């Protein structure tokens, strides 16, 4: 029987049968030819052996005449109806334009490993003699296998110690440039490490980078990195004693645990050294159960000590007060305890805390003086001052840490008594008891000054050129000693001990010479030497109390500051202010020109006009004087922003008379600078007269009126939060606060800080 497709050329006995669908129907395959319409529309043309119309044309309602199949060789004009393809402009996309980032290698561009090891050794020998690094194992590990050491930690170490290494100084030109190179490298690595998992080395690196940035005037970055280090430490539970409990500890585990313990306490120490109203304490002692570190020998050998001391105010010390005065405590433990005490004294000083009746046993002054006395009496003999102890600690490589303990003990006693200096100068002879109290206070104050000078002189006598001079706190001790020596020069009767008074000129010359000698290591040394020079020549030429902000970072203020009414200057001094002015100094003892320090010789600089000391507040609610720092380039009427609290606090002085004559004081240009800048850890140190002295201003309008929308009651209530004015304006308060907290804000943010919200 012949099939229906027998006439097809493909038909035959060997023809392949078409595939069947699910319901037994053959599957339609694409035809070898297509009609013109399907070609134009680029659609599938289904037909029966090229018989029109195809399925698509039939469904479109076309007849067979409209469905045409071209024969072989006929023109293909139907393709002319196709829309030609247009090529899109190939613009480089953002992904294509972005070049593949090269692999970040923090080791690239670093000096040879031996130079890095030299910088690490100088860090542990001349800067942090008591620290969290093993002085033997860490350099050996860096030398033998550099890649096994955390490069971020190495860069942060060299950010501090590069300026102490001769080979690094020669490589980068100066010690300052060397330190800046490593600090920039460490900052690049820090941005990649901030969100990484907290580790001990990463925490230590952020801490050391913060210290390097603080020395370079980068206060904001330093404060942020210190906060990161503290948060990492708390995330690792370093503030809890149970973290250090180990089963079957090996010497390596003991050393690592001790390194972690020391890291926690160095963070707390730095927090105490630089805490104040503008930078509050981050890690409170009441939250720390960790005991204090052991001695260096136990640390280097991986041996657990027999006992550990505790910090006053921590839960272990509250539970067992005997741990505070542990007779076997290490030098590291004594140093941490002293830094904690300094934090208390320093915070009280920068807020101008002064007891109204300091002679009473319950006063804040008496309690703090008793605490310092008891703590010093409980110190181990090896931690007290003597030339023999200094020689022993120097042989052990701990002389700088030992001097920090002895010198800061004297500094705490000096700063504690300084607010009463005006009462010492103008003692009340009518009240014998009060006169005796301030005479004793003066004797104690200048006894501590003389003892501090003895220690400073011992440190800098017979010192080799490669020996370090210690951290910045040592420089502040030298400056403090020199400043109080100026009082002995100008007011010999201020100290009841005649022998101490006679040493004033010698102490002043020596401290100024030390500061000038170490100005390349201590960023603020040159400025402090200039300050001592000015105040010794004229104590009534009051320097600026604005702390002379040398920091490169402004302090951001998220809330718009209060607006003060336009201010006018006054030249009349109220009687209360005249009473608080320092008396005329007694003529200075003659100093031979041959022995006088060059820093004390008359300079060609134009001196500022003298200004009186600031008066104490009076109870009469009349017109008020506001002490406002001058901003160069702005008229006095444009000083409308009120930043509180700052290193220069805004104080109010009220007149006893209802009316006060007002005078407009012309602006005097600042004096010519005798010193443009001094290198110091990348920090631009301006001369002491870089900021004009603050000028008193008289508020216009009713007294205690509305200030930026504040009612009189609200303004009066807010006034009690402002500390009292410093009694002696010799620049020390500003320098103390600058050392503790950094400079004052240099700009204020606008009202749109919070995305359009206003407050």
Secondary structure, DSSP 8 states (H G I E B T S, - for coil): ---TTTTSTT-STT-----B-TTS-B-----SS--HHHHHHT-----BTTBSS-HHHHHTT--GGGS----TTS--GGGGGS-----------HHHHS-------TTTT---HHHHHHHHHHHHHHT-SSSSS-TTHHHHHHHH-GGGS-HHHHHHHHHHHGGG-HHHHHHHSSHHHHHHHHHHHHHHHHHHHTTS---HHHHHHHHHHHHHHHHTT-HHHHHHHHHHHHHHHHHTTTTSGGGG--SS--HHHHHHHHHHHHHHHHHHHHHHHT-SSSS--SS-GGG--------HHHHHHT---S-----TTSHHHHH-GGGTT-TT--HHHHHHHHHHHHHHHHHHHHTT---TTTTSTTSHHHHHHHHHHHHHHTS-GGGS--HHHHHHHHHTT-HHHHHHHHHHHHHHHHHHHHTTHHHHHT--TT-HHHHHHHHHHHHHHHHHHHHHHHHHHHHHTT--TTS----HHHHHHHHHHHHHHHHHHH-GGGSS-HHHHHTHHHHHHHHHHHHHHTTTTSTTHHHHHHHHHHHHH-TTS---SSTT---SS----SS--EE---EEE-----HHHHHHS-----------TTTS-GGGS--SS-------------S--S-EEEEE---TTS-GGG--EE--S-SS---EEE-SSS---------------S-----STT-----GGGS---EEEEE-SSTT--BTTB-HHHHHHHHTTS----S--SSHHHHHHHHHH----S----TTTBTTB--
